[in-house]
Amino acid sequence: MTAELVRGQNHPLNRTRLEIRVSVGGPVVAGATLCDDEGGVLGTEWVAHPGAPCLPGLEVPRQAAPDHRLALDLAALPDPVGRVHVLLALPPGADGPVHFGALPAPFLALSGPDGTELASYTVTGLDAESAVVALELYRRQGVWKVRAVGQGYAGGLVALLADQGLPQAAQLAAAIHEAVARPAAPVPPHTSGAARLRTGATDNATAPPGPGAGPADTRPATPRAGAGASQPPAAPSPPPPVRRTRPEAARPEPARPEPAPSEQVRTAGPTDPAPAGEPPHPAARTEPPGGGPIDYTHRGRTTDIPPPPAPPGPPARPGEPAGPVAGDATGWSLEERLYNQVWGMFEDLARSASAYRSAVDFADSRREQELDKALSDPRSRIGGAGDKAREAARAKYTDLVGRARAVLDRDLDQLTAEAAVVEPALPAACASWDNPVWHAYRVPLEAPMALRLGDLHLPEGDPLRIPMLVRLPLERGLWIDSGRGSDGAATAPDGERLKRLALDSAVGHTARLLAVHPPGDFAVHLIDAAGAGAAALAPLVDAGVLAAPVARGGTGVARTLGQLTRRVDLVQMALRSEAVDSLPSDIDTAQHLLIVNDFPHGFDDRAVTQLRYLADEGPDVGVHLMMVADRDDATAYGPLLDPLWRSLLRLTPVPDAHLADPWVGHTWTYEPPRIPAGSAILSEVLAQVAAGRRAWDR
């Protein structure tokens, strides 16, 4: 679980190779100083900055930008180095804010080379400062740790460097600003692990960590917390955070020291390099030259549609927008900004609900303490004194809960207004089936960055729904549970009805996956050993979008599993030996999805082993699993299949409170996507997918 640091807090690091992501919302200069064990800089040559971005074990960006990535290898640092300070400074000039108080609070996140986030820190409380020492990485008794510093300097970079003990601070600061003013050299785009099969690239051919380069195959790590037998499985974890400030939605964090009164941590996906031909998106919230109101309109969008009405609640502050704006988040493209905004809404709702629950718990415990204190004297238990004490305790409880509810309602109003503008703007991959974007569907030319699997909500947040988005390609397989969920038998449909709903959900998820991928980039295989799902699976079969006929009986199960297992083995060997071009002609580079219905009917021990192998090894080489099954039906195998179930993301065909996020520990209610009753949108989309496949095969 990621450690969210506050000023002065430290956290041990279990990795030596690190990536530090910085997000500010406006152009800043990022650098670092290498210091001895006492914190003294060893000289100007030990300062990594845009003019000298590379030092042993350290590389920093070469230009000022709203988002940065710093690469650090603690094991490769020279022997005298015992501390590393991460610095941020605003570039001089009239093109942007001159102090950090005009920008969203800087956000920094440390992650390993595999993208696993280790710690994060939001630098709050900055005002007139134009330079800040954000983080300190230091070695203590052979163990490296990170400390949240947040020391700002109103005197800018000169004052910061002078405080670091550099006598040539003014000259060095001038050299840094001069380097920032020079044009940036182009940086080759990063090749992700998901694209290696198509490009023939290997791990050794990917761009090294550095300015503008993304982490190797960065995927949002799906939280494992809650996956054990005593807790519900975990919902997809929000990817690494990005900052967005929204003072009207500020709230305290439960059991965390000193939350900032006007800051809010927002989560979002990792920021990739800008696609070729597309300029980086400027910060959505920057102060214009000379002051004045902030322009929240997207600079690449032209529309005559008036802005939405302001949400209920307190009036907007000077410089704040009259209402929420779709795409108001950090990202290179509108799709990425919308994705980040949705995850920000998810975190906002989680934080608001957590603050409300904490307030109610506090009010309840305070009421009990006051009653115990008032009634501890036997003489106060009779007469009017006891009644007055009880009434006073109840009044305080009601007041505290009422104030907490008012804050929650204010936040819910803001989020509801934001959802009202975000939902219609979502692309097809992230839109609900009743979104008009599906009626304008055309076969895409490239795969999206994320996919919608349903909606999430909390009891305190009804009727607000947050889209449940996962990054593509899928990191885990899907398990559509056809058994009874946690809501109990009283509210769940009967067994046969649940199985049909589970198959309908599987068909909907599969149709969406096919629709959002270009022709030839996604292939679907179907195992229905007993033919029990023929009616529900007919839309896929009739549309002709399957890669092969439906596998039936034990022979069909063995043949399909054998083909996909062979593909996984060959692709793994080709990637390890850097010989992707030598793959047999029958092994394509498409993503493959295997749908298994009515498991474990028709599976023997060998088939079960192959299925587990595909679930564990398949996603890394483009083979994904979707099971439609009731876990209780597989009890005859004993604990053999427990690892299989735990490796899959469980989804239900009916609303069910079973997804747990490890951030604040909420149990979220999952609602599957529904195709509107009487709508022919599914068949229309599948027909276009099939037509696109036929045209591509010619």
N, C-alpha and C positions, 0 to 999 in steps of 0.2 A: 504494500500500500504506500502511496506517495506521501512523504512527510511535507506538510504545508508549514513552512517556517514563519516565525514572527521575528521582529528585530531583536538581535542578541542571541537567538536560539541557534544551537548547532546540531548537526546530525552526522553520524558516521557514514562513510562511503565504502561500499563493498566492491567497487569497480575502480580500476585505474585508468581505463580509457573512457572518457566522458565527452558528452556534447552538451553545451550550455546554450539553450535557446532564449532569446531576448525578444520581448514584444512590448512596444511602447505606444504606438499609435501615431508617432511622428518621427521624422528623421533624427537619428542620434548616431553618435560615434561610439563604437564599442572597442575596448582595449583591455589590456591586462598588464600587471607588473609582477615580475618574479623577485621575491624577497628572501632574505635569510630567515633564520628561525626567530629573530627578534622583530621582524617586520620591516627591516630596512632594505630599500631597493639597492641592488648591487651596482647600479649605474644606468645611464641613459640607454646603453645597449641592451639592458634587461627589461625594456618596456616594449611590449608588442602593441602596435598601433597601425593605422592604415598605411603609413609610410614605410613601416618595417613589420609586416604582418606575421612573419614566421620566426619563431624561436624554437630551440630544442624542446619538443614535447608540447608545443603550443602554436596555434594558428588562429588569427582573428580576422574579421572581415576587412575589406579594403576600402569600403565606402560607407557613407552615412545612409541609413535606411530605417524604416519602422520596425523591421524584424531582422534578427541576426542569428547566426549559429557560430559558436566558438568551439573549436576542437581542442581537446586537452588530453594528454597522455601523462599521467602522474609518474609512471615508472620511467619515462624517458627524460624527465627534468634533470638538469645538472645537479651534482651532489650538493653544492652550497644552498640550493633552493629549498626552503622549508615552508614558504607561504606563497600563495598566488592571490592577487587582488583583481577582481573583475570591475572595470571602470566603465561608466557611461557618461557621455558629455554631449551637450547640444552644440551643433556646428554654428559658427558665427554667421551673421547676415540677416537680412530682413525677410527671408523667404519662409520663415517658420517661427514657432514660439521661441522666446528667449529665456524661458524658465520652465521647470518641470511642472509647476502648478497649473500651467495651461494645457497639460497633456494628461491622458489617463495614466494612472500609476504604473511605472515600469514593472513588468512581470518577467521573472527568470525561472527557468526549469532546467534541472540537471537530469540527464538520462544516459543510459549505457549505449554501447554501439548497436544493440539490438532494438533500441527505441524504448526500452523499459524505463519509465520515469522513476527517479530516486528521490528527488526533493524539489520543492518549488518555493518561491518567495516573491511576494508583492511588496514593492518598496513604497510604502504609504507615508504620508506626512510631509511630502516635499511641497515647497511653495516657490520661494524666490531662487532656489538653487538651480544652477545650470550645469553642474557636474556632480557625480555621486559615486562613491565606492559601494557597489551593490552587494558583492559577495566576497568572502575570504575563504579560500581553501588552505588548510594548514595541516601539518603533520604533528601528531602528538603520540609519543611512545610507539612510533612505527606505524600508526594508524592514521590515515587521512580522514579529515572531517571537513564539513562545509559549515560556515557560520553566516547567518543573515546579518549584514552590517547596516546598509542604508544610510551611510554618512554623506550628507550633502554639503555642497560648497557654493555659496552665493558668488564667490569670486571666480567661478568657472574652473576650467581645466588647469589654469596656472596655479590657482590656490590649491587644487587637489594634488598636483604633482609636487608642489613645494611642501605640502604636508607629508608627502611620501619620503621626504628627505633628499630631493633632487635639487641641487643648487642651480642647474640650468633649466629650471622649470619653464621660464618664459620662452626660451629658445625652442625647447621641445614642443611646447604647446603650439607655437607658430608653425613648426614643421608638420605637426599633425594636421592642423587646419589647412595648410597648403596642400598636403597629400589628399585630403578629402575633397578639395576643390578641383583636383584633376579628374578628367573623365575616367570612368571605370572600364577596365578591360572585360570583354565578354567571358562568362563562365560557362563551360559546357554543361548541358542539362544532365541531371542525375537519372540514371537508369535503375528503376526499382526492381526488386526481386521478382515481382509479379510479371514484369515485362521481359525477363531474361530469355524465356523460351522463344518469344517472337523476334527478338533482336539478335539472339545468339550470344549475348553477353554473359559473362560469368562474374563471380565475386571479384576476381582479380582485375576485371575490366571496368568496374564501377568507379565513378569519380571519388577521389579521396575526400574525407571530411574537410570542410573549409567554407569560405564565404559562398553562399548561394547553393551549396551542395546539400542534398537531403540525406538523412540517415539511411543506411542500407536496409532496404525492405521494411520501412517503418509501417507497422500495423498497430491499430489500437488494441492494446492488450485486454482481452476479455477477463474481467475480474474473476478470480477463482473463489473469492470469499463467499461463503454461503453455499458452496457446492457440496458440502458434506451431507451426511445423512440427517444431521440434526438441524440443518438450515436449508432454506430454499436455494436453488441454483442462482448464480449471479447473473445479473443483466449485463449487456455489453457496457464496458467501462467507457466513460468519456475519454477521448484521446487527450494528449498533452494540452494544458490550458493556454488560453489567450486572454488578454485583458479587455474588458469593456466596462467603463465606469457608468453607473446609473444611480445618481444620488437618491432619487426618489424610491429606489428599491433596496436601499441599504438595510441591513439587519444584522443583529449579533449572531455569532457562531456559538453553538452549544459546546461547552467544555473546551473552549480554546481561549488562550489569553489575548486580551486587548484587541478585538477586531476593529478594523478601521471604520469610523462612523460614516464615511462617505465613499467607501470602495467596495467593490464586489468582484470576486473572482469568477471568471467565466471560463468554461472549458471549450475546446475546439480541436479540430484535427490538426495534424502537423502541417506546417506551411511548406509547400513544395516550390521549386523555382518556377518563375513565370513561363508559360508556354511560349514557344517561338513565335515572334510576331506580335505578342501581347504585352504591353508595358505593365510594369508592376502597378497595382491599384494603390492610389494614394490613401493615406490614413483617412478614415471616415470622420474622425473627430480631431481636427487640428484648428488652431487659432489663426485666422487670416491676418495678413500683414496689417499693422496699424490698429489691431483690436477690432471690436465690433462683433456682431452676432456670428455664431458658427454656422457654416453651410453644411447641412447634413444630406444634401442631395447627391446621388451617385453621378459622378462626372461623365460616365459613359452612357447614361440613360437619358433619353428624350421622351417625354410624355406630357400630355395635356391633362392627365387625370389629376384632380386636386388632391392634396394630402388628406389622409383620414382624419376624422375628428379626434380631438384630444380625449384620452381615456379619463374616466371619472377619477377624482382624487384631487390632491392639491394642485394649484396652478403651476405651470412650468416655470422654472427659474430662468433668469436672463441667460441667453446663450444655449438653452436646452430646446429641443424640437417640440413643436406643438403636439406631435403624436409619433408613434413608432414608425420605423421605416424598414421595409424588407431589404435584407442584405446589409444591415447595419452591424457588420462584424469585420474582423480582419481576414484577408484572403486575397489571392491573386485573381480569382474569377468570381463571378456572381454565384456560381454553384458552390464554391468553397465558402464564400461568405454566408450564404444561406445555411449551409451545413453547420458552420461554426455558431451561427445565431440560434439554431435549433438546440444545439448542445448547451448553449448559454441559457436558454429558457429552461432546459432540464435542470441545470444546476441552480438556477434562481428558485424554481419551485421546491427543489430539495432543501435548499437553505431556509426558505421561508417556512416550510412545514416543520423543519427541525427547530427553528427558533420558537415557533408557536408551541410545539410539544414541550420544549424545555421550559418555556414560561408557565405553561399549565402545571407541569411537574413541580416547579418552584412554588407556585401559588398553593398547590395542594400540601406540600411539605410545610410551608410556612403556616398554613391554617392549622395543621395538626400540632405544630410546635406551640402556637399561641393558645390553642385549646388545652394542651397538656399543662402549660405554665399557669393558665388561669384557673384550672380546676385541680391543680396539685394540692391546694389548701382545702381540706374537707369543709371548712366554713363557707367557702364560696360555691359549694354545690347546691346549696339551698337558698331560697330567696331570689331576689332580682339580680344579684351580682353575677351568678352563673349564666343567667339568660342574656345579660348584657354582653358578657365576654363571648358567648357563642355567636350572638348577632354581629358583634364587631368583627370577629374572625371571618364569618361568612361574607360580610360586606367587603372586607379587604380582598377576599378570594375572588368575589364577583368582579371587583374593580380591576384586579390584575389580569384576570382572564379576558375581560372585556377589552382592555387596552391591547392585549396581545392579539385578540381576534381582529381588532380594527387595523392593526399593522398588517396582519395576514390578508385581510380583505383588500387593503390598498395595493399590496403586491399582486394579488390575484387579478385585480382590475387591470393593472399594468400589463401583466402577462397575457391576459385574455385579449386586450387590445393589440398586443404584439402578435399573438397567434392569428388574429383576424387578418393581418396584412401579410404575414409570412406564408400561411397555408396556400392562398391562391398563387403565390409567386414561385412555389416549389416546382422543380423540374419533374418530369414524369416518373423517374426512378424513385423520387421521394414523395410523390403526391398520392393522395388517396384515390381510390377508384372512381369516386364521384367528382373528381376535379376535371374541369373542362379540358385541361391539357391533354387528356387521353383521347378526346375526340379529334384533336389535331395531330395525333400520333403519326410519326414517320419513323422508319427503320433508322437507327442512329448510325453514325460513322465511327464512333468511339464509345468505349464503355464509360459509365459515370464513376464518380469517386465513392458514392454511397448508395445504399438501397434501403427502402422502408419496409420493415417487417410487421408493422402494426403501430399501436399507440400505447402510451403509458400514462397513468394518472395515480394520484394519491387521494385518500378519503377527504382530506381537508381541501383539496383542489377541485372537486367536482363543480362544474362540468368541464373544466379545462383539461384538454388532452395534448400531450407532447408527442410528436412523431418519434418512433423508435427507429433510429437510423444506425446502420452498421456499414463499415467501410468494405469496399470491394478491392480485390477478390476476398471471398469469405475466409476468415481465419479458422472457423469451426464449422462442423456440419450442423444440420438442423434436425431436431427430433420433434415431430408433430405428434403430441401425446393424445392417443385415442382413448385413454383411460379416464377415470374420474379425477377431477382436480381437487384443489384444497378447499373449494367452496362447499364441499359436502354433497351428499347424495340428494338432499332435499331440493337443491337448486340445479343440479346437473341433469342434462337429458339422459335418456336411457342409453344402454350400451350400443345398440345398433345406430341410434341417431348420432351418438358421439363419433362413431367410426365414419359415418358419412360426412359429418362436419369436418373431421380431421382430413379426409381426402379432398374435400372442397378447398380447405385451406392450403393443402399441398399443391393443388392445381393452380390456385391463385398466386402463390409464391413462385412457382415454376414459370407461369406465364409472364410474371414481371421480370424474372431473371432473363428469360429469352428475349423479352421486348427491349430491354435496356442495353443489350449487347449487339454489336454489329453482326451481320450474317457470317456464319462460319466461325465465330469466336466463342460460341457456347453450344455444347451438345448435351442432350438429355437422354439418359437410359432409364428404363423402367422395369422393375421386377415385381410381378404380381403372380406369385407361384400358383395360387389356387384360383386366380381369376375373380376373386371376391370383389375387387374394386373396378370392374369393367365399366359399370355405368357412370361412376363418378369421374373416372379417368378418361372418359370418352372425348372431352374437348381436346385433350392433347393428342390422342390417337387420330381422331377425325381430321384435325387440322394438318396432320402430316409433319409435325415439328420434332418428332422423335428421331434420334440418330439410328435406331434399329428397332425391329419389332419388339413388342412386349415379351419379356422373358417369362415363361410359364414352366411349372414343374421343376423337379430337381435338376434335370438336364439344362434347362434354360438358366437357372440360378448359377450353376457351376460354370457355364460358358461365359456369362456376363461378368461374373466376379473374376474369372481367370483372365479375361481380356483387359479389364481395368487394372488388375494387380500387375500384369505384365507391363502395362504402360507406365505405372508408377516406378517399377524397378528400372526400366530402360531410361526413363527421363532422369531419375536420380543418378544413375551411372554416367549419363551424358554430361550432366552438370558438374559432377565431381571431376571428371576427366577433361572438362572443357572441350567436349566434342559433340556439341548439339547438332552440328551439321551432319553427323554420321548416323542419326536416328533412322530407323527403317522407314520406308515410305508410308506405311500404314499407321504411323504414330504422328498425329497432327499436333499443332500447337494450341488448339482450342482448350477452353475450360470445359470440364466434363462434370455433369451432375448425375448421380445415381439415386433414383427414387426407389425405396424398398417399401412395399406395402404388405401388411399382414405378417410382419416378422413375429416369430421365427418359423412360421409354416414353410416347409420346403427347404430348410437349412440343416445341413449336417455339421459335424464338428469342423471339418475342413472349411466349409463355407462360412461358419461363424468366425474362424480365425482370419480368413481373408477379409471379412467385413470389418473386423477390428483393425486390421492392418490399413485398410483404406481410410478409416476414420482418423487414424493417428498420423499416417504418412502422406495421405492424398492431398490435403490442402496446400502443402508446400510446393507441389508440382502440378496443381491445377485440377485435381480430382476431388470433388466434394460429395458429401453424403446427405441425403434427406430421408429420414426414416419416419414412416407412419405406423406407429405401433403402441401397444399398451405394455408398459413395463412388467405388469403382473403376468402377462402371457408368457414371459421368458423366464419365469421363476424355476422352471425345470432345469435350466442350466446352472442354477445356484449363483454363487458370486462371480462366476466366470465373466459375465457380461457387465458387471458393475463399472469397470473402466470405460466400456463403450458408452454407457449412458452419461457418465460424467464428462466425457470428451465432447458431447454434443450440447448445443444450445436448445433447451426445452422450450417449445412454444405450444400453446393450447388452442384448440378450435373455438373455445368459449372464453369469455373474460374470466381471469383467474389471478389471484394475488400470490404470485410465486417468484417474481424476479426481485432480487436483492442487490442494491448497489452498495459497494464497500465504502463509499465516501462518507455517508452519514448513517448508513445502516437501515435505510428505509426499505420496506417491502412494497414494491410497486405492483399495481394491477395492470396486467397485460391484456390488451384487447386486439384480437386478430383483425386484419383488414377485411372489409366486407364489400362485395360487389353489390351495387344497388339492385333491389328486387325488380325483376322485369327488364333489366338492362342487358343489352347485347354487346356491351363493350368488350367483354372477355373474348368472345368469338371474333369480333372485328379485329382486335389487336393480334390474336393468333393467326388470323387469315393474312394480315400484312406481314407477320413474321415469316410465315410459310412462303409467301410470294417473294420476300427478300432472300430467303434461302435458295429458292429455285433459281432466281436470277444470279445469285452468287455462284451456284454450282455449274452454270453454263460455261 
